[in-house]
């Protein structure tokens, strides 16, 4: 398993991690993702460890703590062999103090996550979203204190805008606090808006990218095809997807290109889509999910090989979208606003 350095830190993570939002199925939204129990979770964890996937991603809000509890039981006795990523910020109850990135909530939720997971520290602690009600200084000072206390090792953000991230990095630099070294973000062949601003910020500020939903809620799994009835056994049809409505013509054009590359490589459509992401600047890790062992084995086979430069360019062309303002204007002036080098390491 390949490991990559996480941002401006000395920490390395495997290029794949296992996402445990499917653990528990504690409400209608997360039931659409899956309802993996402890027995199956142990099998999935051991299967990951067998191939070097040591990083497991969860969040306090996933089934209101049930995901963390099941993951904690699945890693009991082998905590020293795994890396844990979890998150806070989203509501855990109707209590107005059980939401956000305030000192009060972060200290409480970090302790709750540690207890549910059965570990003494969290390796990567994410702010699951930007809290516009709490000063970034309060959030970052609290996180820095949690690092000093040994409760967490590294901090990261998720679903931030570019200015959210820059404002936070500026505060960390100003006061000498720990800085975000990774951004967990929504990114795939179908959803490339991340490239417009967040990727350039990551390149400039040495903030790595951990990708969530790399198959766009299953749209790039190979099940969605032109002229074929939409599948019903997936997250989208069961009400658990993210993002705007799907432009199916655009999706099908991408799948057509994926089919061509899959035939050339002997890999599946999903494996090609995942491998494409691993060629992108700043990307160090993809969070893969699975409802069962077969799905997991398929996703694990996305690494250990690389697409060619021509194959990457074919997929780029099929998935390209014209950016919104001001990004289209900036791309007309690339001498002033150079784009990240997508192809340098492949050429």
N, C-alpha and C positions, 0 to 999 in steps of 0.2 A: 504494500500500500504506500503510495506517495504521500509525503508530508510537506506542507508549505508553511512558511513563516507568516505569523499573524501580525500584519501592520507594523508599526514602529515598536515592536516588542521582540523579546527573544524566545517567544513561545511558538511551537509548531503544532499543527493539527493535521489529521488525515484529510485528504481531499473529499472524502465522503463522511457524512455523519448520519445517524439514524434519528429521524423525527418521531416522537412518541405521542403526537396529538391523537393518534388512533387508540391509545391506551385508555380504556375506561368507558368511553361513550356516555358520559354523565348527563348529557342533555340532548335535545333534538338536533342542535347544530353539530355537535361532536359525534353523535351517533352516525351522521352521514359520512364522517371520516373513518369510523371504525369503532369497535368495542372489544379490543384485545384484552384478555384477562391475564392474570399473573402467570399461569402455566405457559401460555403461548408467548407472553413477553419474555420469559426466561429463554425459550428456544430462539427467539429472534435476536436477543442480546448475545447469546452464545454463538449464533451463526455470524453475527457481525464481528465479534472478537476473533473468530477463526480466520478471518481474512484481513485483520488489521484495522477494522473500523472501530475505533476506541472512543469516539466522541458521540454522546447521546444528547439530543436537544429536546427540551420540554419547556413548560411555562406554568406559572401558578394558576393561570386562568383556564388552562386546558381541563375541561370537566371539573372546574372549581377545585383543583388540587388532586383529583383522582389520578390523573396521568402521572404526577410526581410520586404519588404513593405507590402505584404499580411499578414504576421504574425503580423506586427504592427497594421494593421487595425483589425485583428481578436481579438487582446487582448486589444483593445482600451476600456478604462474604467475599466479594471480588471488587470492592470499591476501589482498591489500589490499582486495578487494571483498567479503569475507565476514566474518561473525562466527562464532566457534566456541564451543560449549558442550560440555564433557565432564565426566566424573565419575570418582570413585574411592571406595573403601571395600570393595566386594565382592571375594571371593577371586580372585586371579589364578593361584594354584598351591596345592599342598598345604603349602607352607612357612608356618609360623605367623606369620611377619612379612610375608607377601604378602597380608594382609587387614587391614581396619580403617582407622581414621583417626588412627593414630599419626604422630608426626613422621617416623619412619623410613619408613613406607609412603607418606605423602603426598609427601614430597620425591622419593622414588624414582619413584613413579607419575606425578607431574607431569612429571618429566624424560622418562620413557618416552612419555607421551602427546605431548609436544612433538616428540619425535623421529619418532614414527609419523605425526603430522599434518603434519610439515614446516613448522611455524610457530615464531615466537620467543616467542609469548605465547598464553594462553588467555583469551578474553574473559569467560566465566562458568564458574567451576569449582565443581561441585556435590559435596557429600558425598552419595553415592548412597543412604545409609541411616544411621541413628544407630548409633554404635559405643558400646555400653554398657560396654565394657572399658577405654576410653581416656578420661581426664579431658577434659572439653570445653575446659579451659584449654590443654592440650597441642595439641589439634586447632586451635583458633583462633589460638594463637600461631604455629604452623607456617604456617597459611594467611596470616596477616599478614606473616610473613617472606617468603613467596613473592610477595606483592603488592609489598613493598618492593624485592624483587629484580627486579621487572618480569616475572616469569614468568606471573602472572595479573592480571586487572584487577578482577574482582568475584567475590564468593563467594556461593554459594547452597546450600540444603539440599534434600533430597528424601526423601519418605516418613517424615518426622518426626512424632511426636506433638506436641500443643500444649506439653506441659511440656519436651520436648526442645528445641523452638525457643526458648521463653522462657528456659530455663537458659542456652542459648548466647548469646542476645542480652544477658542480664544480665552474662555474663562479658566480652563484647566491650565493653560500656559501662564496666564496672569497671576494665578495664585499658587502655582506649583503643585497642583493636584493631578491625580491619575487622569489620563485622557482616554477617550474611546479609541480602541485599536481595531475595531471591526464594526461593520454595519450589516445587519441581517436584513436582506432586501428581497423584494419580489422581482424576479428577472427570469426570462425564458426567451426562446425563439419567437414566441407569440407576443411577448410583453417586453419590449426593448426600451421603454421610456427611461429606465434606469441609466442608460447610456448618455442621456441628454445633459444632465447636470451632476448627478450623484457619482457616476464613474469618474469624471474629471476631478471632482473634489477628492475622491479616494486616491487617485493617482498623485495629486498635488500634496495631499496631507498624510500620505502613507497610512490610509485607513483601508483595511482589507474588506472584501465582500464575502459574506456567507449567504448563499442563495436559498430562499425558501420558495416552495412551489415551483421547482425547476421544470416540471412538466405541465405547468399551468392548470392545476387541478385536474390532471388526467387528459386534458385536451390533446397533448402531444404523446399520449401513450400508444398510439396506433389504432385505437378503437374508433376514433372519430374520422370518418372518411366520406368523401364525396359519393353520393348516391346510395349510402348505407344508412339504415335507420339508426338514429342516435341511441347509444347504449343506455340502459336504465340502471346498471349495477355500478354506478360511479358517484363521486361526490357531487357533481354538478346536478344531476337529475334528482338527487336526494336532498338538495338544498344546502350543501355545505361548501359551495365554491366562493371564490373571491373575485373582485374586479368588475369592470363594466361588462355589458352584454357582449357576447362573442360575435365577431365579424366572421361568419363561417366561410365565406369565399376566401378571405385572407388566410384563415386556418387551413383550408383545403389546399391552397397553393403551397403553403409551407410543408404540409404532409406529402404532397407530390414530390417535392425536392428531397424530403427525408426518405421517401421510398427509394429514390434513385441512389442516394448515398448508402442506404441500408443494403441495397443489392450489391453495390460495389465493395462494401466492407464485410458483408456476411453478418452484420449486427442487426439488432432490432431497431425499429423507429425510435423507441424510447431511449435506447442506449446511445444512438447517434445524437439525439437532442441533448442528452446529458453531457456527452463528450464535447459538444460544441461549446457549452458554457465553460468548461474547464480550460478553453483556449482564450478566454476573454481577460483583459487587463483587470487587475485587483481581485479576481475571483480565486479564493483559496479553498472553498468548501461548498459542497452541495448537500442540502438536507434532503435525504431520500426517505420516503415513507413506504409502508407496506401493510396490507391487511393480513397477509399470510406469508409463509416461507417462500413460496414460489415467486411471488412478486418481488420479495427482497432479493432473492438470488438473481433475478433478471436485472434489477437495478445495480447490484454490485458488479455486474459484468460490464458496466459502462466505463471502467478504468482499466489501466494496463495496456492501453493502445491509444493512438491519436489519429484524428482525422488529418488528411493532407491539406495543404494550403488551398488547393483548388476546390476541395470539398467544403471547406469552411466558407470560401467566397461564394459558392453556389447557395449555401444555406443563408448566408448574409443577404444575398440579392433577393431570394424568395421571401424573406421575412422583413425586409426594409420597410419602414414607414417614414413619411415626411414628418419631421418634428414640428411642434407648435412654436410660436414666437416666445422668447427671442432666439430660440435655438436654431431655427432655419437661417436667421440673419447672421448669427455667429458662424455657422458652417459655410457661409459665403465668404467669410473673412478668416480663413484658417491660418493665414500668416500671423494674425493677431491672436487667434484662439485655436492653437493646435489641438487636434483630436488625439485621444489615446491611441497608441500603436496596436491595432488589433492583430497585425500579421508579422511583426518583427521576429517573434520567437519561433514562427513556423517557417519562415522563408529560408 
